[in-house]
Amino acid sequence: MSGGVQGVGFRWGARAAAQRLGVTGWARNRLDGTVEAEVEGTPEQVDRMLDWLRTGPPGATVEHVAVSDAEPRGDDAFRIHETA
């Protein structure tokens, strides 16, 4: 995600949304000012999480979300990773 997405609790909000929606994966800040996330779940769960990521938490200004498919890793929770 790009835009005003760092310093607004985006990763913690993503973790709370993921727990509520039943998806797993991770989120991390990137040095270029973006946030990167990987989400696993049913197609419907992932779509609902993408809807949340397109808005983010209060105070965030999401300008762009790039989406690509990846092989599931079998995560058992949604984690916040260190900056990449």
C-alpha positions, 0 to 999 in steps of 0.5 A: 500500500502506498500513500500516508500509510506509515505512522498511523497504526496501519500494521496494527489495524491490519492485524486487528482486521485480519483477526476479525476476518479470519485471515492469516499472513503478515504486514511490514513497513518498507523503507520506501514509505509503503506497507507490504502485506501478505494475506491468506484465507478463502477468496471471500476472506481475502477480498474483505481484507483487501477492502480493509487494506484499500482504506486502512485505519483512521488517519491513513490515506491509501493511494494505491494497493498492488495485488498479486497472487502467491502460493499460500505458506500455511501461516497460523496467525497474522503477524507484524514484521520488522521493516524491510 
